[in-house]
Amino acid sequence: MENYPITISKDKDVHHFEVGEYVHHDEDKCKYRVFENGAYVASFTPDEHDFLHICQNPGGLDEELLHLLADKIEAHHPMGINDNIRKLKL
């Protein structure tokens, strides 16, 4: 899957992120890595219900911004984050 852009406005600041999907080695799940200005700033992993959880926050992003990011990533995959992997296995 190709990386895709996500823009989030928070407290008059506009953040432009790029999200990449990477195969996660545990239970065949995907892991999402987030970049800002080319730097790796955060990653998320879906649970069994396709809700994203913060894996890492090397960019030191505040928690509210991370939750907004997770919401946008989940919205980008309306059929479920893990559905694309399940279809590939069929």
Secondary structure, 3 states (H helix, E strand, C coil): CCCEEEEEEECCEEEEEEEEEEECCCCCCEEEEEEECCEEEEEEEECCCCCEEEEECCCCCCHHHHHHHHHHHHHHCCCCCCHHHHHHHC
